[in-house]
Amino acid sequence: MSEVRGRFAPSPTGDLHIGNARTALLAWLQARSAGGRFVLRMEDLDPGRVRPEFLQSQLLDLRWLGLDWDEGPDVGGPVGPYLQTQRAELYDEALEKLWRAGYLYQCHCTRKEIAAAVNAPHAADDAEPPYPGTCRPVPLAESPLVSPNTAVRFRVPEEEVAFIDRVHGQQRLNPSRVGGDFVVRRKDGVAAYQLAAVVDDAAMGITDVLRGADLLTSTPRQILLYKALGLSMPRWAHVPLILGEDGERLAKRSGALTLRELREVGADAKRLVGWLAWSCGLNPDPGPVSAAELVDRFSLDDVSKADAIVCLPEWLMRK
């Protein structure tokens, strides 16, 4: 069996919150419990929100939590660089390959036009209405890389995509009904998340992708890209989220408690790790424990399948 290679890939667009911390902890535990390597990659393709200070703060946050990595933007490694902004050539090569194979087309639609189309009476009632395919039949340039201010979309077939999720089991999803033809290159010429994540995970030899359950619907789209590019697929695990008391997903922009805040008040990282492990079923109680102490007893089989609506204990903020 090949060596397990796991990863955590945050976006340096804000400080990590406790939901990010739990996903990072679980991804680290999965790799370390299998004797594998752990990769840290920064997904910094959002120039309007990315800040160097957030990248540095996230590195401090993760180390404070007790996590380490074998490869990453600060330690290097054999499959770097580990910043997506430095990997544009790989994304362009993938786009050219997909274009030549007929998987892509250029799209001039604005967000307003798409919203008007999907809100029409004939539109689907899905939570994420599919792109209506307005630009799909229109042949444009010879290459997706030569037309500025134009998005590039992947042609999604009307079929189910099946895969095994190591937390939720057998999954069958139809990406043509959830989002439809998806963007692989944005109008600003930057690779979109779905493409960049697939290209990077394959190039970095990632064998196990563990991430939040909010990205479960991204997996069928990424599987289509893996197949179209002829790449080996990783194993998938989508772990439950921590929700606020209002039942909403925690977010950097909504004031969720951050690791920086906990660090700066001198909170005990072991208390947070123990509470995080307890919140997803890995610990019988929320008592303090180090990340390293959880490695030998970690199993994905023990991870809860349900999101947790939590009220943070006051003692979490104490030294």
C-alpha positions in Angstrom: 0.0 0.0 0.0 1.3 3.5 -0.9 2.2 6.0 1.8 -0.8 8.0 3.1 -0.5 11.7 2.2 -3.1 14.0 3.8 -3.5 17.7 3.7 -5.1 20.8 5.1 -5.6 23.7 2.6 -7.0 26.9 4.2 -7.5 30.2 2.5 -5.5 33.0 4.1 -8.5 35.4 3.9 -9.0 35.7 7.7 -8.1 34.0 11.0 -8.9 30.3 11.5 -12.0 29.7 13.6 -12.7 26.7 15.8 -14.6 24.9 12.9 -11.5 25.2 10.8 -9.5 24.0 13.8 -11.5 20.8 14.1 -11.2 20.0 10.4 -7.4 20.6 10.5 -7.1 18.4 13.6 -9.0 15.5 12.0 -7.1 15.7 8.8 -3.8 15.7 10.8 -4.9 12.8 12.9 -5.9 10.8 9.9 -2.5 11.2 8.3 -0.5 10.7 11.5 -2.5 7.7 12.7 -1.6 6.0 9.4 2.1 6.8 9.7 1.7 9.1 6.7 2.8 12.6 5.7 0.9 15.8 6.2 0.9 18.6 3.7 -0.1 22.2 4.3 -1.2 24.1 1.2 -2.4 27.7 1.1 -5.3 28.4 -1.3 -4.6 32.0 -1.9 -6.3 32.6 -5.2 -8.7 35.3 -3.9 -6.6 38.5 -4.4 -9.3 40.8 -3.0 -9.3 39.1 0.4 -6.0 37.3 0.8 -3.6 39.0 3.3 0.0 38.0 4.1 -0.7 38.6 7.8 -3.5 36.0 7.7 -1.1 33.4 6.3 1.4 34.0 9.1 -1.4 34.0 11.7 -2.7 30.7 10.4 0.7 29.0 10.7 0.9 30.2 14.3 -2.6 29.0 15.0 -2.0 25.5 13.7 1.3 25.1 15.6 -0.4 26.4 18.8 -3.0 23.7 18.3 -0.2 21.1 18.4 -0.2 20.3 14.7 2.9 20.0 12.4 3.4 19.4 8.7 6.1 17.7 6.6 5.6 20.0 3.6 4.3 23.5 3.4 4.9 27.1 2.5 7.3 27.7 5.4 9.2 24.4 5.3 9.2 23.6 1.6 9.0 20.1 0.1 9.5 18.1 -3.0 6.1 19.0 -4.7 6.0 22.7 -4.0 5.4 25.5 -4.2 2.7 25.3 -1.6 1.0 28.6 -2.4 -1.6 28.4 -5.2 -0.6 31.8 -6.6 2.7 30.2 -7.6 1.2 27.3 -9.4 -0.6 29.0 -12.3 1.4 27.2 -14.9 0.0 23.9 -13.8 -3.6 25.2 -13.9 -3.0 26.6 -17.4 -1.7 23.2 -18.6 -4.8 21.4 -17.2 -7.1 24.0 -18.9 -5.4 23.4 -22.3 -5.8 19.7 -21.9 -9.5 19.9 -21.0 -10.1 22.4 -23.8 -8.5 20.3 -26.5 -10.6 17.3 -25.3 -13.8 19.3 -25.7 -14.8 19.5 -22.0 -14.8 23.3 -21.7 -16.5 26.4 -23.2 -16.3 30.1 -22.5 -19.0 32.0 -20.7 -19.9 35.7 -21.0 -22.8 35.5 -18.6 -22.9 38.0 -15.7 -24.1 37.0 -12.3 -27.2 39.1 -12.8 -28.0 37.2 -16.0 -27.5 33.8 -14.4 -29.7 34.8 -11.4 -32.5 36.0 -13.7 -32.3 32.7 -15.7 -32.3 30.4 -12.8 -35.1 32.3 -11.1 -37.4 32.0 -14.1 -40.5 29.8 -13.8 -38.9 26.9 -15.6 -35.8 26.8 -13.3 -35.1 23.9 -11.0 -36.0 24.1 -7.4 -32.6 22.8 -6.1 -30.9 24.7 -3.2 -28.1 25.5 -5.7 -29.9 26.1 -9.1 -27.9 24.8 -12.1 -26.3 27.2 -14.6 -28.8 27.3 -17.4 -26.2 26.6 -20.2 -26.7 29.9 -21.9 -23.2 30.0 -23.5 -22.7 26.2 -23.9 -23.5 25.9 -27.6 -21.5 29.0 -28.7 -18.0 28.3 -30.1 -15.6 31.1 -29.1 -11.8 31.2 -29.2 -9.5 28.4 -30.0 -8.1 28.3 -26.4 -9.6 29.2 -23.0 -6.4 31.2 -22.2 -6.6 33.8 -25.0 -9.9 35.6 -24.2 -9.7 38.1 -21.2 -12.8 38.9 -19.1 -14.4 35.6 -20.0 -15.1 32.7 -17.6 -14.5 29.1 -18.7 -16.9 26.4 -17.7 -16.7 22.6 -17.6 -19.5 20.7 -19.5 -21.2 18.5 -16.9 -22.9 15.3 -18.2 -26.4 14.5 -17.1 -25.5 11.5 -15.0 -25.0 10.5 -11.4 -21.5 10.3 -9.9 -21.0 7.6 -7.3 -18.2 7.5 -4.7 -17.5 6.2 -1.2 -17.2 8.7 1.5 -15.3 7.4 4.5 -17.6 9.1 7.0 -21.0 9.1 5.2 -20.7 5.9 3.1 -22.0 5.4 -0.4 -22.9 8.7 -2.2 -24.7 9.2 -5.5 -25.0 12.8 -6.6 -25.9 14.4 -9.9 -23.8 17.5 -10.4 -25.8 18.6 -13.5 -28.7 19.3 -11.1 -26.6 21.0 -8.4 -24.8 23.9 -10.0 -24.6 22.5 -13.5 -21.7 23.4 -15.7 -19.2 24.9 -13.3 -16.5 27.5 -13.6 -12.9 26.3 -13.9 -11.3 29.6 -14.8 -12.8 32.9 -13.5 -13.2 36.0 -15.6 -10.1 37.5 -14.1 -8.1 34.7 -15.6 -7.4 32.9 -12.3 -8.1 29.2 -11.9 -11.3 28.5 -9.9 -11.4 26.4 -6.7 -12.6 23.1 -8.3 -9.8 22.9 -10.9 -7.0 24.2 -8.6 -7.8 21.8 -5.8 -7.8 18.8 -8.2 -4.6 19.8 -10.0 -2.8 20.4 -6.7 -4.0 17.3 -4.9 -3.0 15.1 -7.8 0.4 16.9 -8.3 1.1 16.7 -4.6 0.3 13.0 -4.4 -2.5 13.5 -1.9 -4.1 10.1 -1.2 -6.7 11.2 1.4 -8.8 14.3 1.2 -10.5 15.1 4.5 -12.5 18.3 4.6 -15.8 19.7 5.9 -19.2 18.3 4.9 -20.1 21.6 3.3 -17.8 20.5 0.4 -19.5 17.2 -0.1 -21.3 18.5 -3.2 -18.0 19.6 -4.7 -16.7 16.0 -4.8 -18.7 14.9 -7.9 -17.5 17.9 -9.8 -13.9 17.1 -8.8 -14.3 13.5 -9.7 -15.3 14.6 -13.2 -12.2 16.6 -13.5 -10.0 13.8 -12.2 -11.4 11.5 -14.9 -11.2 14.1 -17.7 -7.5 14.8 -16.8 -6.7 11.1 -16.4 -5.5 11.6 -12.8 -5.6 9.1 -9.9 -8.3 10.0 -7.3 -7.9 10.2 -3.6 -10.1 8.7 -0.9 -12.7 11.1 0.4 -13.9 11.9 3.9 -16.3 14.8 4.7 -16.5 15.5 8.4 -19.3 17.2 10.2 -19.3 20.9 10.9 -19.5 23.0 14.0 -22.6 25.2 13.8 -23.3 28.3 15.9 -26.2 28.4 18.4 -28.3 29.9 15.5 -27.7 26.7 13.5 -25.7 28.5 10.9 -22.2 27.4 9.7 -19.3 29.2 11.4 -17.6 31.7 9.1 -14.6 34.0 9.4 -16.8 37.0 8.3 -19.6 36.3 10.8 -17.6 36.8 14.0 -16.9 33.1 14.8 -14.4 32.6 17.7 -10.9 32.4 16.2 -7.7 30.6 17.2 -5.9 34.0 17.3 -8.3 35.2 19.9 -7.7 32.1 22.0 -4.0 32.4 21.6 -3.9 36.1 22.6 -5.8 35.5 25.8 -3.5 32.7 26.7 -6.1 29.9 26.4 -4.9 26.3 26.9 -4.6 24.6 23.6 -5.1 21.2 25.2 -8.5 22.3 26.5 -9.5 23.3 23.0 -8.2 20.1 21.4 -10.0 18.0 24.0 -13.2 19.9 23.5 -12.9 19.6 19.7 -12.3 15.8 19.9 -15.3 15.4 22.2 -17.5 17.5 20.0 -17.1 15.0 17.1 -17.2 11.8 19.0 -13.4 11.0 19.4 -13.3 11.6 23.2 -15.8 10.4 25.8 -15.5 13.8 27.6 -14.3 17.3 26.8 -11.2 17.1 29.1 -7.9 18.5 28.0 -5.7 16.4 25.7 -2.9 17.1 23.3 -3.2 16.4 19.6 -0.4 13.9 19.8 -2.2 11.9 22.5 -5.1 11.4 20.1 -3.1 9.8 17.3 -3.0 6.2 18.6 -6.7 6.1 19.3 -8.0 7.9 16.2 -10.4 6.2 13.8 -12.7 7.7 11.2 -15.3 5.1 12.3 -15.7 7.1 15.6 -16.3 10.4 14.0 -19.9 11.6 14.2 -21.9 12.0 11.0 -24.0 14.8 12.3 -23.1 18.5 12.5 -22.8 19.8 16.1 -24.7 22.9 17.3 -22.6 24.1 20.2 -22.4 26.6 22.9 -18.8 27.2 23.7 -17.9 26.7 27.4 -16.6 29.7 29.2 -13.6 27.9 30.5 -12.3 27.6 26.9 -11.2 31.2 27.1 -9.4 30.8 30.4 -5.7 30.3 30.8 
